[in-house]
């Protein structure tokens, strides 16, 4: 049986890809049909400060908190 080969990488070689503003708005539009006026972005999803500030400028309340079993999730209210 042949052993599997693993690719070793340094952490500095890996990059984080942020959710885009369009991705967040798409998720908000799906959450808009629910009785709560909040959407939680899990802590394992990366969202850049630029996107957060842009969403805040559009009138949404954005903060870190606990929601739907997520600890330290980004929560967006409208």
Buried (B, 14 or more C-beta within 10 A) or exposed (E): EEEEEEEEEEEEEEEEEBBEBEBBBEBBEEBEEEEEEBBBBEEEBEBBEEBBEBBEEEEBEBEEEEBEEBEEBBBBEE
